[in-house]
Amino acid sequence: MTLKLTAVGNSTGVILPKGILTKLGVARGDSLYVLETPNGIELTPYDPEFERQMETARNFMKKRHGVLRELAKSLRGFGWSRLSLSPSTKNRVLSMVAGQG
């Protein structure tokens, strides 16, 4: 597939066909991130910095699983009414921290 560059004001743009937008899972107004890869340029709707932060969080949770489980146990008696979370969300948070979700 070939894409043609077009003038957009003082800039240059490219029009992505509907099929490409669908495959990327994006629509007009969404953001795409440009990554340099060994094979060239990659467009992705996923923020690579956010993914890096999530990987750091996953590693931390894996490393500190026992501590987080104990924290979840101690939070069961905590005054959740001070937090503005629904009961189902509170239960999911506790389950995830305790490694049950």
Stockholm file with secondary structure:
# STOCKHOLM 1.0

chainA/1-101         MTLKLTAVGNSTGVILPKGILTKLGVARGDSLYVLETPNGIELTPYDPEFERQMETARNFMKKRHGVLRELAKSLRGFGWSRLSLSPSTKNRVLSMVAGQG
#=GR chainA/1-101 SS CCCCEEEETTEEEECCCHHHHHHHTCCTTCCCEEEEETTEEEEESSCHHHHHHHHHHHHHHHHTHHHHHHHHHHHTTSCGGGSCCCHHHHHHHHHHHTTCC
#=GC SS_cons         CCCCEEEETTEEEECCCHHHHHHHTCCTTCCCEEEEETTEEEEESSCHHHHHHHHHHHHHHHHTHHHHHHHHHHHTTSCGGGSCCCHHHHHHHHHHHTTCC
//
